[in-house]
């Protein structure tokens, strides 16, 4: 009886793997956005100084 209650099955394992992958993807996207905003502002500053010097 106890063994049948402890069985979690393949569904919980697949759900856990998907949850970990989704969290990992969210973290990667967050780091990408954190890095992209300063890069975008720097590029905007570079192109604005080139156009204003002409």
N, C-alpha and C positions, 0 to 999 in steps of 0.2 A: 504494500500500500504506500509506503513512504517513497519508494523508488518512482512510482508513477507521479507523485506530487512534485518530485524534484526535477522531472523532465521538462526542460524549457523549449525543446524542439528547435528546428532549423529557422523558424520564422523570427524568433527573438535574436538569433545570431545575425541574420541578414539585416534586420532592422537596426541593430547596434552598429554594424559595419557602415550602413548607409548614413546613420546619424553622425558617426565620426568623420566620414568623408565630407558631409555637408558642412560640419563645423570647420574642418580644415580648409575647405574652399572659401568659406566666409572670412576666415582669418587671412588667407592669401589675398582676397579681394580688398580687405580693409587695409593691409599693408601697401598694396598697390595704389590705392587711393591716397593714402597718407604720403606716399612718395610722389604721386603724379601732380598733386596740387602745387608744391613748390617748384617742380620742374616746369609746369605750365606757366606759372607766374614769372619764372626766370626767362623762359622763351619769349613771353610777352614783353618783358623789359628789354631783352636784346633787340627784338624787332622794332620796338618803339624808339629806342635810341638810334638805331640805324636810319629810320625814316625821318627823325627830327634833325639829324646831322646833315641831311642833304639840302 
